[in-house]
């Protein structure tokens, strides 16, 4: 899977365009899995990287395969954060949210993404990808509707949108994803949040 490299490279390119150093990034990596995205972020010099995943085995795999990539790694449900984890995330002053190869499949519901989004400072970056089909109406998780809601409400500003081959399927077909880089303009507007809770 090429997605971790593709998404982080696109983020780095956008940062270069706006004359911002990757070394200023304080990243919340949602659906961190085994740390592939964290490793890419570390390679571009991100200052502080925190992973979060609902699956305990993901944290174990990261500690085994990529020790030291994350400054902290939380096993937590973003749709039902405990007070201590929520407070710890708030103290990290994140200015970047990444989530790669986990959206639109129901792995990370829109409510979880919205909760993570609320932990990102205004002016911070969003770097994520989604299967191309899900942008064309095949997403029944509501994630693409949530992103469109943020765009329409002026809550995020899109900076880059790139289609690429994520990997080959077992039958040899090319599976296309879209990487997106956006900047947070404001918190989730109430009307957009209400649709997430529906």
C-alpha positions, 0 to 999 in steps of 0.5 A, a space after each residue: 500500500 502506497 498511501 502513507 507515503 502518498 498522503 504525507 508527501 502531499 502534505 509536505 508539498 503543501 507545507 512547502 508551498 505555504 512556507 511552513 516547515 514540517 518540523 512545526 507539526 504536532 500531529 494526531 494520527 487517527 487510526 494509527 494502526 501499526 505506525 506506517 503513517 507515523 514513520 512517514 511523519 517522523 521522516 519529514 521531521 514532524 515535531 510531535 506525533 501521537 497515535 490513536 487507534 481503537 484496536 489494542 493489537 495495533 499499539 502492540 504491533 507499533 511498539 514491536 515494529 516501529 518503536 519510538 515513532 510516536 511520542 504517545 499512542 492511545 488505545 481509545 474510542 474517539 466516539 466515547 473518549 474517557 475524560 483523562 484521554 480527552 484532557 491529554 489530547 487537548 494538552 498536546 495542542 495539535 496542528 495536524 490531523 492525519 488518517 490514512 486508509 481508514 475512512 469510508 469503510 466504517 473503521 473510523 465513523 464520522 463522529 470519531 473523525 469529528 472528535 479528532 477534528 475538534 482537537 486540532 487548532 484553527 489553522 491546522 492541517 488535515 491530511 487524509 485519503 478516501 477510496 475514490 468510489 466513496 467520493 462518488 456516492 458509494 460511502 454509506 458511512 457518512 464520511 464524505 457527506 461530513 467532509 462536504 459539509 465542512 467545505 460548504 460551511 467554510 470550516 475547511 479550505 482545500 489545498 490539494 486533491 490527488 488521485 493515485 493507485 493505492 494498491 492492486 486488488 487480488 485480481 490485479 485491478 488498480 484500486 484508486 484513492 484520493 489524497 486530500 490536504 485541507 486547512 482548518 478554518 473553524 470548529 465544526 458548525 452546529 448544522 454539520 455536527 447535527 448531521 453526524 449525530 443523525 
